[in-house]
């Protein structure tokens, strides 16, 4: 097979410059116009014993960490606005195989 005939390989998760969850976070930060600090505050607004900090948001944006699944599930239950949509989008980006299979269906964001 010559170079021109080689099949192009689909990019894998590790080939992507930015992870899907990072992309979701960037989109919501841009859409809300919030700084990292204000974004964290907005996620903490109605929560008890949960502390999303500016450093957490920064680590998510840099790909060092992703939001914990349990936090995203809490956000889905507690919020009805953009925070819920954010959590639904992050969860589906973080675990696409679970949701694409139809085993679990995410609630519709309001």
The 8 nearest C-alpha neighbors of each residue, nearest first, counted from 0:
[[1, 4, 5, 2, 3, 6, 7, 8],
 [2, 0, 4, 3, 5, 6, 7, 8],
 [1, 3, 5, 4, 0, 6, 7, 8],
 [2, 4, 1, 5, 0, 6, 7, 8],
 [5, 3, 1, 2, 0, 6, 7, 8],
 [6, 4, 2, 3, 7, 1, 0, 8],
 [5, 7, 8, 4, 3, 2, 9, 0],
 [6, 8, 5, 9, 10, 4, 3, 2],
 [7, 9, 6, 10, 11, 5, 14, 4],
 [8, 10, 11, 7, 6, 14, 12, 15],
 [11, 9, 14, 8, 12, 15, 13, 7],
 [10, 12, 14, 13, 9, 15, 8, 18],
 [11, 13, 14, 15, 10, 18, 19, 16],
 [12, 14, 11, 15, 10, 16, 18, 17],
 [15, 13, 11, 12, 10, 16, 17, 9],
 [14, 16, 17, 13, 12, 18, 11, 10],
 [17, 15, 14, 18, 13, 12, 19, 62],
 [16, 18, 15, 21, 19, 22, 62, 20],
 [17, 19, 21, 20, 15, 22, 16, 62],
 [18, 20, 22, 21, 92, 23, 17, 93],
 [21, 19, 23, 22, 89, 92, 18, 93],
 [22, 20, 24, 60, 18, 19, 23, 25],
 [21, 23, 19, 25, 20, 24, 26, 18],
 [22, 24, 20, 26, 21, 25, 89, 27],
 [25, 23, 21, 27, 26, 22, 28, 20],
 [24, 26, 22, 28, 23, 27, 29, 21],
 [27, 25, 23, 29, 24, 28, 30, 22],
 [28, 26, 30, 24, 29, 25, 31, 23],
 [27, 29, 25, 31, 30, 26, 33, 32],
 [28, 30, 32, 26, 27, 31, 25, 33],
 [29, 31, 27, 28, 32, 26, 33, 25],
 [32, 30, 28, 33, 29, 27, 38, 81],
 [33, 31, 29, 30, 28, 34, 27, 38],
 [34, 32, 31, 38, 37, 28, 35, 29],
 [33, 35, 37, 36, 38, 32, 28, 39],
 [34, 36, 38, 53, 37, 56, 39, 33],
 [35, 37, 53, 39, 34, 38, 40, 52],
 [38, 36, 40, 34, 39, 33, 35, 41],
 [37, 39, 35, 41, 40, 33, 36, 34],
 [40, 38, 42, 36, 51, 52, 37, 41],
 [41, 39, 37, 43, 38, 42, 44, 36],
 [40, 42, 44, 38, 39, 43, 37, 82],
 [41, 43, 39, 40, 44, 38, 82, 51],
 [44, 42, 40, 46, 41, 45, 51, 39],
 [43, 45, 41, 42, 46, 40, 39, 47],
 [46, 44, 43, 47, 77, 42, 78, 41],
 [45, 47, 43, 44, 49, 48, 42, 77],
 [46, 48, 49, 45, 43, 50, 44, 73],
 [49, 47, 50, 46, 43, 51, 45, 70],
 [50, 48, 47, 46, 51, 43, 70, 42],
 [49, 51, 52, 43, 48, 47, 46, 39],
 [50, 52, 39, 55, 43, 49, 42, 53],
 [53, 51, 55, 54, 39, 50, 56, 36],
 [52, 54, 36, 56, 35, 55, 39, 57],
 [53, 55, 57, 52, 56, 58, 35, 51],
 [56, 54, 52, 58, 53, 57, 51, 59],
 [55, 57, 59, 53, 58, 54, 35, 60],
 [56, 58, 54, 60, 55, 59, 53, 61],
 [59, 57, 63, 61, 55, 56, 60, 64],
 [60, 58, 56, 65, 64, 62, 57, 61],
 [59, 61, 57, 21, 58, 62, 56, 24],
 [62, 60, 58, 59, 63, 57, 21, 64],
 [63, 61, 59, 64, 60, 58, 21, 65],
 [62, 64, 58, 61, 59, 65, 60, 57],
 [65, 63, 59, 62, 58, 66, 61, 55],
 [64, 66, 59, 67, 62, 20, 63, 58],
 [65, 67, 68, 59, 64, 70, 71, 89],
 [68, 66, 70, 69, 65, 71, 64, 72],
 [67, 69, 71, 70, 72, 66, 90, 93],
 [68, 70, 72, 71, 67, 73, 66, 74],
 [71, 69, 73, 67, 68, 72, 74, 66],
 [70, 72, 86, 74, 68, 73, 69, 75],
 [71, 73, 69, 75, 74, 70, 68, 76],
 [74, 72, 70, 76, 75, 71, 77, 69],
 [73, 75, 71, 77, 72, 76, 78, 83],
 [76, 74, 83, 72, 73, 77, 78, 86],
 [75, 77, 73, 74, 78, 72, 83, 79],
 [78, 76, 74, 75, 73, 79, 45, 83],
 [79, 77, 83, 74, 75, 80, 76, 82],
 [78, 80, 83, 109, 77, 81, 82, 75],
 [81, 79, 82, 83, 78, 109, 84, 108],
 [80, 82, 84, 83, 85, 79, 78, 27],
 [83, 81, 85, 80, 84, 78, 86, 42],
 [82, 84, 75, 86, 78, 85, 81, 79],
 [83, 85, 81, 108, 87, 86, 82, 88],
 [86, 84, 82, 88, 83, 87, 81, 89],
 [87, 85, 71, 83, 89, 88, 84, 90],
 [86, 88, 84, 90, 89, 85, 83, 91],
 [87, 89, 85, 91, 86, 90, 84, 92],
 [90, 88, 92, 86, 20, 91, 87, 93],
 [89, 91, 93, 87, 92, 88, 86, 94],
 [90, 92, 95, 88, 94, 93, 89, 87],
 [93, 91, 89, 90, 95, 19, 20, 94],
 [92, 94, 90, 91, 89, 20, 95, 19],
 [93, 95, 91, 96, 92, 97, 90, 98],
 [96, 94, 91, 98, 97, 92, 99, 93],
 [97, 95, 99, 98, 94, 100, 91, 101],
 [98, 96, 95, 100, 94, 99, 102, 103],
 [97, 99, 101, 95, 100, 103, 96, 104],
 [98, 100, 96, 101, 97, 95, 102, 103],
 [101, 99, 98, 102, 97, 96, 103, 95],
 [100, 102, 98, 103, 99, 104, 97, 96],
 [103, 101, 100, 97, 98, 104, 99, 96],
 [104, 102, 101, 98, 97, 105, 100, 99],
 [103, 105, 98, 101, 106, 102, 99, 97],
 [104, 106, 107, 103, 87, 98, 91, 108],
 [107, 105, 108, 104, 87, 75, 109, 83],
 [108, 106, 109, 105, 87, 84, 104, 83],
 [107, 109, 84, 106, 83, 87, 79, 80],
 [108, 79, 107, 80, 84, 83, 81, 106]]
